[in-house]
Amino acid sequence: MNYVSKGTLAALVAAALALALAAAALVLVLADVATTSSSPVNEAQQFASPPAKVSSEKLAAGLGPALATKNPLYKTGRLTNTNCSPGDLPAGSMIAYRRFLTRVTACLNRTWAAQFRKAGLPFTKPRLRIITSKVKTPCGAWNTGADGVYCSTDRTMYLMISKAQLRNPFPLGITRLIAHEYGHHVQQVSGIWTYYWTARSVAGKAKRLQLSRNSELQAECFSSIFMRTMRGTSLVTESDWAYTLQWFRKNGAKGWPQNDHGKGPTQAAWMVRGFTRGTPAACNTWAAHPRNTN
């Protein structure tokens, strides 16, 4: 593994991003099942296509590992608290639901923009598109049962409001979903995905699954450090958070034919780690021992 100096890493991140994005668009779709009070979390489905023309062996063996394991975001300390207060999410109100999703996304924009400034990295916001029926995105057809999709081709979060959600909204659950999807956007714009995709393109099946777990567990951890900024509020109560963690421990890996997201207890462990420490460095799954990302 080749390492780069601390003083030049931020510049190399920007250069590597330009190279990768010029070569080909990254494509990632994350589809999530509806979030309700009886099932407070989302079972993500990943559909991915690697960059078409990138010097994967060179990048994966050179800059790539440093982009993931020594990313400048890890030096920025606790995630900035921007006093997020998205308001209530009453049942049956489409207007209230749209307002809630928009406000949570605005909170994420402010929070992560501040963190990227600390790291000296360029930052761009993802787009938000709120829909009420399935649409075709640049990443492909909408997936059956999907509740939210992040498409990296157009850097857009597509969030669908279903009738079931309107009847029985779970504010913490939908906030966690948005923050998880946003976590993948953070991976993309920070350069972490430059390593992920190039390493994946030269990896065997077992290694690809490991890389997928690293990506998914980190996004979940990123979600949790954002949730920590609202700890103790009416949105993130102790009981609701404990309930969500327990759901993940029991159900987080269900529905996956392969272990590409981590076992339920592993998912919950990274959520606890992020929520407890509150820093991007706590979410460095890429430097963790494989037994902690299984």
Order of alpha helices (4+ residues) and beta strands (2+ residues): alpha-beta-beta-alpha-alpha-alpha-beta-beta-beta-alpha-alpha-alpha-alpha-alpha-alpha
